[in-house]
Amino acid sequence: MWRSWPLTLRGTSALVLALACGLLAPQLGLVELVWLGVLLVALIAGSLVAVLASRSRADVARTFDPASPVVGTEVRVRVQVALRGGAPSLGGRWRDELPSGVDGPATGAFPALASGLSRGDRSAAFDYTAVVQRRGIHWLGPLWLSTADPFGIARRTVSLGEPTRLVVTPAVIDLPTLPGLVGRAGGAVASPVNRLGQGADDVVARPYAPGDSMRRIHWRASAHRDQLMVRQEEQETSPEATIVLDRASSRWSPVAMEHPGADPTFERAVTLCASALVRLVHDGYAVDVIEPDGMPLCRRVESADSIALDDALLALATVTARTDDRLPAIVDLFAGATTGPLVLVTGRLTAADAVPLAAVAHHSSFPLLLATAPESGAFTAAHGWAAAELGEDLAQSWRGAGRGGHVPA
């Protein structure tokens, strides 16, 4: 579609000159001015026909490297354009439309492509690098193509293809392993353990399946069952950890509900959740990321499950604040149950929040609380929580919570 005046500065000047020649020729009595005006009009008309004749449809595909970049990093975008139809395409300039939160030099020269009747290449590809400055879902495109005739008289700007979705995941910082954290949930890090010692009489075996190693065949059980049996291996249960993100807008800011990245303080909370998730999974925990009422923010991530971890970070890419306050529901969530490490990330707390939080702390083997207000650490530390302020240095806040003391931002 047309986005601007179809004539370039040169073409507009030629049109003005042609009109001037038509107006001045009768007054000056110069027939030559008439012919000059007619020539200029013919040139303009021919240029318009040239750019219109080169019009063709195109398929546009974008690929990203990495496919889901982390906020604050660069992403390499490759755009592939394949023309459809038989008309040739003039060379020009392309520009990929970038949304707010994605910046980069998304423009360049577009080559002239042959008509569909020839055997020439009807596709073009180009790359550019953009910086993603805000997490969430961003739509890149459409691709704008501006072409001009060989004389530079007329131009045409059209949009090609549809926008492509880019998911930007929250930042993940390297958090240290807190001393004594591993194992407090009870159990051990998941590892395959053979339940049978050599010569064991209490055989636990299962029927042989294609692909099982011959070294795992248990001959005594096979002879007893009259079929091939293999030693059963099982996975010890992983210790469990829980991360609770309090999304109540009253504890953050109303702008935190608008879109991801709108509130810097809430962004720190999401970054800490994502970083704590990665840390705990790497430390051998099976982790749930939930809201105070138990609503999951992503699927449970088992220890060493990198695919589930990537999916969880994708789910956290679109998290925003919400209107209702669900923190009081955390009491019922953990009532009558004992859990492993519990990481509660919240905003501004009040003295009234101390009562429900104190009731929850005794149900966790290692309760950590990170809140934005400095006084949050003061009263929660006396109620069973290892607390620290959610400051700009998240690694320092994490270490402070692990030591069980208040750390100023």
Disulfide bonds with the S-S distance in Angstrom:
none
